[in-house]
Structures are given as structure tokens and as C-alpha cells.
Amino acid sequence: MEPLAALPSVPDDRLTVGGEVAAALLARIAATHGLSVCDWSADGAEAGTVKSAPSILLTLRATEREMRLALGLGSRAIIEIGDDETALPVELPLRLKADGGLHLSLSTATAFSLDMTPVLCDVLLSRGWLAAPRRADAEICLQEALSNAVIHGNLSVDAGSVGDAASFERFFTLVHARLADRRHASRRIMVTARAGDGLHLSVMDQGDGHAGLVMRPVEMTAKSGRGIRIMHDLADHVRFSDGGRRVHLHFQP
């Protein structure tokens, strides 16, 4: 897979919104948030006829292809809109101007189905936010954080002991039952990244939280909770907030 080219610079005062969604919806959201509308087509981007992407990309269902194309052409936020069309936070444009970061807001069902960590790490490398020697550490930690947010957070599934075929089958069945339940599948997974003294990543879910529990990394021989141990071992700093719903990861160069 070819590496992403360096991202084009987009001035803060030219934040745009776009996506392959209804034009009336784009116009309404643009007016609400003080943005301008940017033409966007994933097919056009792939063919080379679309040369830039909207600062904020709205999508009905995010795909790895569109994510790679949009982020590769300069998008700074990818927001999967819900049925109520309220997925674009009022404060997002201000946050983009303030921290210059990258923001993703996806449904649980989408986050479960996508292999987004390689795409995001490619983008972070291309922006110069992630040092190449830390690529593997960041990718492993991000995958563990996303898995925890989806499975234990938004789907509220406790892995427990999955050391035998029968227990794993029960776990697998429960995960897919929760994914078929709109109350769980439509919950949000929010990913943010920004550069500073290294790379700062955070992953947040809308589950019930794990106050206190997630602060204690377990031994690698444990049946569950090893993702937390891995994050503590590979990241330079790990912190949980929002009652365990958000994990903050820091990687120094």
C-alpha cells in the first residue's frame, strides 16, 4: 500500500463541511456552524478529479476507503451522522481551530467493522505527529483501546473467561446480539489525535464506564483485561477519565 502524501495545509478560517449526503442537510449544517460547503466525492478523490477534502467530512456509514481518501486530502474530522442528524457537536469547529487535531465520531457498528488503525497511523505518520519507530506501539495501543471501547464500553460485554470453545462461542454470540440491538450499535466511539510533545491519542465510548477497575493493569496471564496491560507497557503515559469511558495515550518521539 502506497504511503499517504503530506497533507495540504488548510487555514483555520476556511473550515468546510462536505460529504456524500443530502445537499439540503449539508447546507443546514453549514449554516448552523458557520461553515462553507465543500464538494466531495470519494470516487472523484480516487480518480484524482477531486483535489481536496472538506475539513469536516459527514458520512452516513464510514468506510476505510473513504477515510483514507478524505484524511489523505486534508480532512480534519470525520463524523458519521445519525438518524437525528445531530452528530456534529456544536463545539467541534472551535475545537478544530484551537487544537488543530484530528477528530473521528463513529457508530459502534462501524467502529467494530472497520480496520481503521492502519489508516489512522498512516495519516499520523504523514502529518509528522507519529515518529516512525513508535508506529507499532501506537497501532497496537490504539487497536486495544478501540476494542475495549467497542466491546466492553458500548456493547457492555464482559469478556470474562474465554479460555474454552464454549465460553468463546457465548461471548461471540452476545457481541453480535448487541450489535444487532440499535441501542448499543448506535452508541458513539470518539477518537481524537493531536501533536504536542509527541502524539496524544484518546478513545472515548458511551458505555457505563469502569470507574477504578481500568486503572489497574492485570498480569499478561489473566483471561481478560490484558489490553490495559499492553497499553501501559507500550505507551509512555496512559490515563483514564470520564469514569473509565475515555483512555488517553501519549507517545513521545
N, C-alpha and C positions, 0 to 999 in steps of 0.2 A: 504494500500500500504506500502510495506516494506521501511524503510529509506535507503538511499544510504550509502554504506560503505565509510570509509575515502579514499580519493583519493590517488593513488600512486604518489610518487614524481618522476618527470621527469627532469633530468638535462637540463639546458638551451642549452648546446652544443649538445643535441641529439634531436633537433626538427625534427619531422617526419610528413609526409603527407600521407593520405590514404583515402579510400572511395570506395564504390561500383560503380565506374565509370571506363571508359576505361583505360586499363593499359598504353597505349601509352600517354594518357592525363596526368596520374599521373607521368609518367617518365619525360614528358616535363616540367611540373610544378615544380617537384622536382629539375630538373637541373637548371631551371631558378632562383629559390630561394635558391639554395644551401641546400636542404633538402634531407633526405633519405626517401625511401618509406616504409611504414608500412602496413603489411597485415591487412585487416579489413573486417569483416562480421558481420552484425547485428545478423543474425541467430546464428553464432558461438559465439558471445558475450552472447546471451541469453542462449545458451546451455552450456556455460562455457568452450568451447574449445578455445576461444579467450580470453586471459587474460589481454590484454592492448589495448588501443585505440591510434590512431595517434594523435600527438599534434594538428595537423590541419586536421579536417575531411572535405572532399569535398563531397557534395551530390547534386544530381540532383533535389530532392524535399525533404526537411527536414520533418521528422515525429516526433511526440512526443516520440514514441518508440525508434527510433534511437538516438534522442537527449539524452534521459535518459540513454541509454546504453553507448553511447560514453562519455558523461560527467562523468558518474559514474565510467568509467575506465580510466579517466585521460585526455580526450581531453581538449584543451585549446582554441580552435577556431572551430566553425562550419560555413562553407562557402557554400552557395548554389551557384553553378556555373550557369552562364547564357549561352545563345546561343553563345556568343562571347568568352566564356571561359576566361574572363579577370576579374573575380570577386575576385581573390586573390590579394589584394593590395601588391605592391612591398615592402612596409614598414612593413607589418604585422609580419614577423618573428622577425625583430628588435624590434618591439613594444612588442611582447610576451616576449622577453628576458629582455626588460627594465622594464616593469611594472608587469610581472607575472600575468596579468589579464586574464579575460575570454572575448572572442570576438565572436559575432554572426553577420552574414550578411545574411539576408533572403530576398526573394522577398516579395512584398506587399501581393500577393495572398496567400503565405504560412503563413506569419505572421497573416493574417486575419483568416485563417482556424485553426491554432494551439491554444491550450490552454497551452501555454508554461510557464506561470508564476509559476504554482506549481512546474514544473520540475526545473526551474532555482532556485527557492527558496530552494528546497531540496538540490541542489548542493551547493548553498551558505552556507547553514547550515552545510553540511558535510565538507566543507572546513574550517569552523570556521570563515568565513567572516561576517556572519549574526548572531547576537545574537537571540536566540530563542524567547525572549519577543518582538522582533521587527519584527518577521516573518509576522504577519498580516499587519502591517503598510507598509512594503516593498512590499508585494504581491499586496496590493490594489493600491499603488502608481505606481508600475511597470505596472499593468494592465491599469490604466488610461493613463499612458504615451504611452503605445503601441497603445491603442485605438485612442488617439489623433494623433499619428504619422501616423497610417494607414488611418483613416477616413478623418481627416482634413488636414493632410500633403500630403501623396502620392496620395490619391484618390481625394483630393481637393473638398471635400463635406462639406458644411456648414450645421450643424445640424439645425440652426435657431430655429424656434418654432415647436416642435414635440409633442405638448400637445394634439392633437386630432388624431383620426384614419386616416383621410385623409392625413394630413401632414406627419404622420409617414410612411404611405404607399409610399408617394412620396420620402421620404428620403431613405427608404429601396430599392426602385426601382433604384434610382440613384446610390446608393452604389454598387449594383450588376451590373449595366450597366458599371460602371467604372472598376469593377473587370474583366469584360469581354473584356475590352479595354487593349491590351497588353502594350500600352504606360504608363498606370497607374499601371497595375498589376505587371510589371517587375521592377518598381522602388524599391529601396533598403530600408530596415529597418535595422539599425545597433544598436546593444545592446552591451554595454561594462560593465564590473564589475571589481572592484579591491578592495583590502583591504588596509587600511591605518589606520587612526584614525577613525575606523568604516568602514562601507560599502559605497563605491561610485558607483553609477549606472548612466549610461547615455543612452538615447534613441535618435537616430537621424533618420530623414527621408530625402527624396529628393524632398519634395514639394516646394511650392512657398514661404514658410515662413510666419510669422505672426508678423513682426517687431513691437515691442511695445505692441501689443494687449495682447500677452500671459503673459506679465509681471504683469498684473493686475488681481488677483483672484476676481471672482464675488461672489455675495451672493448665498447661497445654494438654494434660491427660484428661481433663474434665470432658464430660459428654456435651456440654453446651457452654456458651459464654467465651469460647476461645478467640472469637473475633476481637473482643475487647483487649485480650492479652496481646494479640498480634498488633493492634493499633498502638498500644503502649510501647511495644518493643521496636516498632519501625518508625513512628513519628517522633519528632523532637519534643512535642508537647501535645497532650490530649486533655481536653476539658469537656465536661458535660454541663448543660444548663437546661432551663425550661423544664425542670422536673425529669430530666433524662431524655427529653424529646429531641434535643439538639446536641450533636457532638462537634467539637471544634478541634481541628487538626492543624498543626504547624510544622512546616518542613523548612529548615534552614538550608541555604545553598550548599 
